[in-house]
């Protein structure tokens, strides 16, 4: 039986704007109990992701001085909900 991304994907993705400061992103992630947030631009396009690891790289820095665009992981790999899990793994 084929499984599709729609069968395993998480709905209600947590996001932040590219201009969000790291301290705001940390609060968003804590409030939503997630380990990452999708970074979106003003047109609501996904353009990166900020994870706990990205935030930890700022340890000791003033989080209010760094924005998502500066620390996000770029070059997202995306697939349609109709993509098979097997196909997504092979990509």
C-alpha positions in Angstrom: 0.0 0.0 0.0 1.4 3.4 -1.0 1.5 6.1 1.6 1.4 9.7 0.6 2.9 12.8 2.1 -0.7 13.9 3.0 -1.0 10.9 5.3 2.1 11.8 7.3 2.4 15.5 7.1 1.9 17.9 10.0 -0.9 20.4 9.6 -0.9 23.8 11.2 2.7 24.7 10.5 4.2 27.4 12.7 5.7 30.3 10.8 7.4 33.6 11.2 8.3 36.5 8.9 11.9 36.9 7.5 12.1 40.1 9.5 11.2 38.4 12.9 13.9 38.7 15.5 15.4 35.6 17.0 13.9 36.4 20.4 10.4 36.5 18.9 11.0 33.3 17.0 12.2 31.6 20.2 8.9 32.7 21.9 6.8 31.5 19.0 8.5 28.1 19.1 8.1 27.8 22.8 4.5 28.9 22.8 3.7 26.3 20.1 5.9 23.5 21.5 7.7 23.1 18.2 11.4 22.7 17.3 11.3 24.7 14.1 9.4 27.5 12.3 8.9 28.0 8.6 10.2 31.4 7.5 7.8 33.3 5.1 8.2 36.4 3.1 5.6 39.2 2.7 3.9 37.3 0.0 3.5 34.3 2.4 6.0 32.2 0.4 8.1 29.8 2.4 11.8 30.8 2.0 13.6 29.1 4.9 13.3 27.4 8.2 14.6 28.4 11.7 15.3 25.5 14.0 16.4 25.2 17.7 19.8 24.5 16.3 19.9 27.8 14.4 18.8 29.6 17.6 21.4 27.7 19.7 24.1 29.0 17.3 23.4 32.5 18.8 24.1 31.4 22.3 25.5 34.4 24.2 24.4 36.9 21.6 21.6 39.5 21.9 18.7 37.7 20.2 16.9 40.9 19.5 19.6 42.0 17.1 19.4 39.0 14.7 16.5 38.4 12.3 15.2 35.2 10.7 16.7 36.0 7.3 20.2 36.0 8.9 20.0 32.5 10.6 17.4 30.5 8.6 18.3 27.4 6.6 17.5 28.2 3.0 17.0 26.1 -0.1 14.0 24.2 1.2 13.0 20.9 -0.4 9.3 20.8 -0.8 6.9 18.2 -2.2 3.1 18.1 -2.9 0.8 16.3 -0.5 0.1 13.9 -3.4 3.7 12.8 -3.6 4.3 9.3 -2.4 6.5 8.9 0.7 8.8 6.6 -1.3 9.2 9.2 -4.0 9.9 12.0 -1.5 12.6 9.8 0.2 14.3 9.1 -3.1 14.5 12.8 -4.1 
